[in-house]
Amino acid sequence: MFKSIKSKLIILPAIPLMVALYFMGAAIVTRVGVVSEMETLISLSQLSIKISALVHEAQKERGLTAGFVGSKGEKFASELTAQRKTVDKEKNILTAALHSLKTDSLPSDLQSALKKAKDRMSGFESHRRMVDSLSISGDKALSFYTRNNALMIDVIGQVSKVKSDPKLITSLLPMKISSEVKNGPVLKEL
């Protein structure tokens, strides 16, 4: 087939070159996958931080709501109004993050948890109107926040289950635990 020395000299180095190109291509494909996965995990960890901030502020609103409803609207009205603005700010930040998040490649459990959390956030305004008019019992007023915060914390828990770099996942678990510890007595009502 290759009778001349010239053709053998051309073909001989081509074989190792082709093998090297194959392995370089495989390494590039692997690295692109890792970069994509890390970008997703960074987005999810930033989302977890925003969720934690909302849960924290919603928990404050919950406490002020308890005082407002318990006093039949006599106390905490101005504090509750101010806290609602803070919660709305955190909600808007989280909503923007959720809109920019690409969810199609996320595990179905995480997609489901995100959808439930988004749906639940839309109920704040109607809930607040019932609180303001004192047309809701104290238990029901507080259970809204309990369920909302539990759904939000569940998203953080689902993020920690995303298969990836163990170091990043390990850093998310304390955030979930911290959120549960801060809100623990509330979550036990479920």
HELIX and SHEET records of a PDB file:
HELIX    1   1 ILE A    5  GLY A   70  1                                  66    
HELIX    2   2 ALA A   77  SER A  100  1                                  24    
HELIX    3   3 SER A  108  MET A  121  1                                  14    
HELIX    4   4 PHE A  124  ASP A  132  1                                   9    
HELIX    5   5 GLY A  138  VAL A  159  1                                  22    
HELIX    6   6 PRO A  166  LEU A  187  1                                  22    
END                                                                             
